Amino acid sequence: WTVTGIGGKPTISAARISLSIAPERRAGGNSGCNSYFTEASFENAPVRFGPIAATRMACGPEVMAQETALFEALAATTGNKASGRTLHLHDAAGVPLISLVRSP
């Protein structure tokens, strides 16, 4: 999946952000600066993510702020809604946190 928006704001076009979830619950991708890893759980809600580990490369302030927003949004995710090639991760109140489109 390619992240197209975080917190209702479009992602920075120069920072390609991704998320993949493997069958064995391993999840991760690229935050636009760093690679990150987490565990996806589908047991008590449609989807939740565990603690996030990431590499420690430094990028520009705008990209780093976007990375922080991504990690905070993943931590707050309690559900999802899929439609065609799009996926929206949302919080417990149904507020969209992350918008994604299926990568080719």
C-alpha positions in Angstrom: 0.0 0.0 0.0 1.1 3.6 -0.7 0.2 6.2 1.9 -1.5 9.2 0.3 -2.7 11.0 3.4 -2.1 11.3 7.1 -4.5 13.1 9.4 -6.5 14.5 6.5 -3.4 16.0 4.9 -1.8 14.7 1.7 1.6 13.3 2.0 4.7 15.1 0.7 5.0 14.1 -2.9 8.8 13.6 -2.7 8.4 11.2 0.3 7.0 7.8 -0.9 5.4 6.2 2.2 4.4 2.6 2.2 2.8 0.0 4.4 2.6 -3.8 3.9 1.1 -6.5 6.0 2.4 -10.0 5.7 0.2 -13.1 6.5 2.2 -13.8 9.6 1.2 -10.3 11.0 4.5 -8.6 10.2 3.9 -5.1 9.0 6.1 -2.2 8.0 7.4 -0.2 5.1 9.1 3.1 4.4 8.1 6.3 6.2 9.5 8.5 3.5 12.8 8.6 5.4 13.2 5.4 7.4 12.2 1.8 7.2 9.8 0.8 9.9 8.6 -2.5 11.4 5.6 -3.4 13.6 3.1 -6.2 14.2 -0.5 -6.1 12.9 -3.2 -7.6 15.0 -6.7 -8.4 13.8 -7.9 -10.2 16.9 -9.8 -7.6 19.0 -10.6 -5.1 16.3 -10.4 -5.0 12.5 -6.7 -3.9 12.8 -4.3 -2.6 15.4 -0.5 -2.1 15.2 2.0 -2.8 17.9 5.0 -0.7 18.9 7.0 0.6 15.9 10.7 0.2 15.4 12.5 2.2 12.8 15.9 2.8 11.4 17.5 6.1 12.5 18.3 8.1 9.4 17.7 11.8 9.5 15.9 13.7 6.8 14.5 17.2 6.4 12.3 18.6 9.1 9.1 18.4 7.0 9.7 14.7 6.2 10.6 13.9 9.8 7.4 15.6 11.0 5.4 13.5 8.5 7.1 10.3 9.8 6.1 11.2 13.4 2.5 11.8 12.3 2.5 8.4 10.5 3.8 6.5 13.5 1.3 8.3 15.8 -1.5 7.5 13.4 -0.6 3.8 13.2 -0.5 3.7 17.0 -4.0 5.2 17.2 -5.5 2.9 14.6 -8.3 0.7 15.7 -10.1 -0.1 12.5 -10.2 0.1 8.7 -12.4 0.6 5.7 -11.5 -0.7 2.3 -13.2 0.2 -1.0 -11.8 -0.9 -4.3 -8.1 0.1 -4.4 -8.3 2.4 -1.4 -7.9 1.7 2.3 -8.6 4.1 5.2 -7.3 3.4 8.7 -9.3 5.1 11.4 -9.4 5.6 15.2 -12.0 4.3 17.7 -14.3 7.3 16.8 -14.1 6.5 13.1 -11.9 9.5 12.3 -9.7 8.7 9.3 -6.0 8.6 10.3 -4.3 7.3 7.2 -5.4 7.0 3.6 -3.7 4.4 1.3 -4.0 3.2 -2.2 -3.0 -0.3 -3.4 0.4 -0.2 -5.0 0.7 -1.8 -8.4 
